Structures are given as C-alpha cells and as structure tokens.
Amino acid sequence: MAQPSFPENRAKKPLSPRGRGVGERGVRMDQRQFAKTLRQTMTDAEQLLWRHLRAHRLDGQKFRRQQPIGPYIVDFVHFGARLIVEADGGQRNASDRDSVRDAWLGEQGFRVIRFWNHDILQNPEAVLSSILRGAGAVCSPLSPGPSPARGEGRGE
C-alpha cells in the first residue's frame, strides 16, 4: 500500500541559495528579528501612536509597526497609501542619515512623514489628523453614493 505524501515529508526549499539569510520577501532574517525586538521595546510616543493606529482604529486605515522595508525598518507603514510615519526622538541628530533613508524610500514609492516624540505626546490629536490627511490624500475611497430606489434613476 502506498504511503500518503504529507507536506512535512517533503524537503523544504531553503529561503535563499545558502539556506539562510534572505526570506521570501527579500527581508534578511536578522532584520526581521531586530524589527520584532523594536516592536517589544517601543518608546512612549510610539506606544501612544500605535494605540491609535492599530486594528484600523484611525478611520479604518491599516498600519503596520516596525516593518522592514528594504534595508530599513520603519516605525509605521500604511502599504495601501504608501505612507510611512516616523516618530523621532530628540536624542539623535541623524538628519543626514534620515534624508538618505527618506530619499531611498521615496524612490520605492513611499512618502515619509516625521513627528517629534514631544509633539506626539503633547498633541496626539494634531499628529493623528496629519497622518489621516496623509493616508487619505492617496487612498481616499471613491464612494459612488447610494443606489437609487427601485424604479428611480432610469427616468421612469
């Protein structure tokens, strides 16, 4: 009697030619692990922002946090709107590095908006409003309006 073929009995294809390193979406495994660590150690400003962005809470928009994109890990991303939101602390002065990063992300079709942690903590409503405008500017849904009632709309 022939043995059934189960997926676990088949040899698994390695993720890269060497069997480690780059996963199926082109994200290095160490980068994915680092993103996971960042998700577990978010700043107070990032946590506050995430409370409002997660689970479609901001007007139904879908965001992901600490997401690897190419060689970078972004704080928050809305893939549908191609929008990246960065929470920047005052402890680093990395404007040159940020401009190189933003330029690369722009070449990939993303728009990057940045907020200081202080602004997120002191005025979250204004920050969320800016994020919503940024997301809505690209992915505003086309609403055709209500369907006509039976017999209406055809000149009957």
C-alpha positions in Angstrom: 0.0 0.0 0.0 1.4 3.4 -1.0 2.2 5.9 1.8 0.4 9.2 1.5 2.5 12.2 0.8 2.3 14.8 3.5 3.9 18.2 3.2 6.2 17.6 6.2 7.7 14.6 4.4 8.9 16.8 1.5 12.2 18.5 1.6 11.7 22.2 2.4 13.1 24.7 -0.1 15.7 26.9 1.5 14.9 30.6 1.8 18.0 31.6 0.0 20.7 29.8 -2.0 22.6 29.2 1.2 19.5 28.2 3.2 19.6 31.3 5.4 19.7 35.0 5.2 17.0 36.4 2.9 13.4 35.3 3.3 10.8 35.0 0.6 10.1 38.8 0.6 13.7 39.8 0.5 14.0 40.6 4.2 17.0 39.3 6.0 16.2 37.1 8.9 18.4 39.2 11.3 16.5 42.3 10.2 13.2 40.6 10.8 14.3 39.6 14.3 15.5 43.2 15.0 12.1 44.5 13.9 10.5 42.1 16.4 12.8 43.4 19.1 11.9 47.0 18.3 8.2 46.1 18.5 8.8 44.9 22.0 10.7 48.0 23.1 8.8 50.9 21.6 9.2 54.4 23.1 6.3 56.0 24.9 5.5 58.1 21.8 5.5 55.1 19.6 3.2 53.2 22.0 0.8 56.1 22.1 0.7 56.3 18.3 0.3 52.6 17.9 -2.7 52.6 20.3 -4.4 54.8 17.7 -3.1 53.3 14.5 -3.6 49.6 15.3 -6.6 47.5 14.4 -7.9 50.0 11.8 -8.7 52.5 14.6 -7.7 55.6 12.6 -10.7 55.9 10.3 -10.4 52.3 9.1 -6.8 52.7 7.9 -4.4 49.7 8.2 -1.0 50.4 9.6 1.8 48.0 10.5 4.5 48.8 13.1 8.3 48.3 13.0 8.1 47.0 9.5 11.3 46.1 7.4 11.3 47.8 4.0 14.4 47.1 2.0 17.5 47.9 4.2 15.4 49.9 6.7 12.9 49.3 9.5 10.2 51.9 9.6 8.2 52.8 12.6 4.7 52.6 11.0 3.6 52.0 7.4 0.4 52.1 5.5 1.1 50.0 2.4 -2.2 50.9 0.7 -1.4 54.7 0.9 2.4 54.1 0.5 2.8 56.2 3.7 5.5 55.8 6.3 5.2 57.5 9.7 8.3 58.0 11.8 8.5 59.0 15.5 11.7 60.8 16.1 13.2 61.4 19.5 15.3 64.4 20.3 18.2 62.3 21.4 19.5 61.7 17.9 20.7 64.2 15.3 20.6 62.0 12.2 19.2 64.4 9.7 21.7 63.4 7.0 21.0 59.7 7.6 17.3 60.4 7.6 17.4 62.3 4.3 19.3 59.4 2.6 16.8 57.0 4.0 13.8 59.1 3.0 15.2 59.5 -0.5 15.5 55.7 -0.9 12.0 55.1 0.5 10.7 57.8 -1.9 12.3 56.0 -4.8 10.3 52.9 -3.7 7.1 55.0 -3.9 6.7 55.8 -0.2 6.0 59.2 1.4 7.6 59.7 4.8 6.2 62.0 7.4 8.1 62.6 10.7 6.9 63.7 14.1 9.0 64.6 17.1 8.2 62.4 20.1 7.4 65.5 22.1 4.7 66.5 19.6 3.2 63.0 19.6 3.0 63.0 23.4 1.8 66.6 23.8 -0.6 66.9 20.9 -1.6 63.5 19.6 -4.8 64.8 18.0 -2.9 67.1 15.7 -0.4 64.3 14.8 -3.2 61.8 14.1 -5.0 64.4 12.0 -1.9 64.9 9.9 -1.4 61.1 9.5 -5.1 60.8 8.4 -4.7 63.5 5.9 -1.5 61.9 4.6 -3.2 58.5 4.3 -6.4 59.9 2.9 -4.7 62.0 0.2 -3.7 58.8 -1.6 -6.3 56.3 -0.7 -9.5 58.3 -0.4 -12.2 55.8 -1.3 -14.4 56.5 -4.3 -17.9 56.3 -3.0 -20.5 56.1 -5.7 -23.3 57.3 -3.4 -26.4 55.4 -2.5 -28.1 53.1 -5.0 -31.3 54.5 -6.5 -34.6 53.1 -5.1 -36.5 50.7 -7.3 -37.9 52.5 -10.3 -35.8 55.6 -9.8 -32.7 56.6 -11.7 -33.7 55.4 -15.1 -36.1 58.2 -15.9 -39.1 56.0 -15.2 
